[in-house]
Amino acid sequence: MRRPRYRSLAHGADLRVAVWGADAEELIRNAVVAAGTLALGNLPRLPVRSRVRVRPWPADLPSRLVRTVNEALFHLYARRQVALEFTLGSAGGTLGLADLPPGLKPELEVKAATYHDLRPSRRARRFAAMLTLDV
């Protein structure tokens, strides 16, 4: 059975999400999936139509996590594009995007990913982080 990729947790006016991944790339990918799923209710199954680099690409993992999720949220709310993929290469991170189908709207407005209690770490051979989303 697959290990969970993320889990929503109760947290006052914000949303907290516990995120896991085998490595930093998978951790960031699962955080992007979690934010998109929470905003839309379900991620649509669509083919990736474009790719955008996350710029500037931060030096540390907490900043990479927050920056990438915020970039995905920007594309969702400002450009009506959903992030379906994340890849990490030598030059930084890239999001795979698809246009939202007509009529599909976010169910929840997620303003931003924050650094609050983020503290990504490696535990039991996988990475874990507590991502707080401002709603």
N, C-alpha and C positions, 0 to 999 in steps of 0.2 A: 504494500500500500504506500502511495506517495505521501511524503511528509507535507504538512500544510505550507503554503507559500506566504499567507498572511492571515490575520484574524483581527476583527474590529473589537475594540474594547471601550467600555463606558468611560467618559471623561468630561464632565461638566458641559460647557458650551462648545467644546472642540470634539473632534474625533481622534481617537488614538488607535493606531494600527501596529500590531506586532508583526514584523516582517522578517522572513528568513530567506537564505540562499546559500548554495554550496560555495559560492565565491562572491566577490564584490559585484561582478557583472550581474549575476542572478539576483542578488539582494536588491540592486537598483531596479532591475527589470520587474521584480515582484512588487516593489513599492509603486512603480508607475502603474502596474495592473491594478493594484489595490485602490489607488486614487481614482483611476478611471472608472472602476467598477462601482465605487461608492458614489461618484458623481452621476453616473448614468443608470445605476440599478443593475445593469448587466453590460459587459463589453460586447458590442456587436461582432459577429464573425464576418470580417471584410478583408479583402486583399489590401496589402500595403501599396499605396499609390505614390508616396514620396518619402524621402528621408531628409532629416535636418540634423546638423551637428549641434550639440549643446555647447554654446559659447558664451562666455569664456569657460574653459574646462578647468575646474578647481583642482588644487593639489591634494586635498585631503578627502577621505571618504565621507565624513559628515556633510561637507559642502557639496560634494558630487551628488549625494543622495538628495539633498534639499533642492539643489539647482536643477537637477533632471526632472524631479516631480513637478517643480514650479514651471519648467518649460513645457511639460506635457499639459499642465492645467491651462497655461496661456493659450496653447494651440486649441484646446477644447473650447474655451469660452470666447476667445477673440477671433478665432479662424474657423471654428466648427470642424476641427480635425481631431480625431481620436488617436492617441498613441497606442499602438498595438504591439510594438517591438522595441527592444533596446539592445544595442550591441556596443561593446567596448573594444576599441582598437588602440593602437599605439598613439594615435593623435587625439584620442578622447572618446566621448560617448556620442552615439547617434540614435535618434528616435525614428522609428518607422511609423508613418502616419497614413490615415485614410479619412476621406471626407465623411462626415456624419450623413446618413441617409435623410432625405427630406422628412420632416415630421418628428424625427428623433431629437429630443431635447434633454438636457441634464435634469435629473430629478432633484439634485442637491447642488447648491453653490459652494464649492470648496474654494476659499479665497487663496490659501497658500499652505505649503508645507513649512513647518517651522523647525528650529533647532531645539525646541523645548524637550528636555529629557531624551534626546536622540541617542547618544552614546552607542554607536554601532560597535559590536565586538564579535570575536570568534569564540563560539562555544560548541563543544561536542562535534567538531569537524565541520561546522557550518557557521555562517555569519548570521547575526541577529541584530535587529534595531527596533526601537520604539519610535514610530513616526507620529507626530502630532499634526493634524490637519486643522487649520483655522476655518470654521464654517460660519 
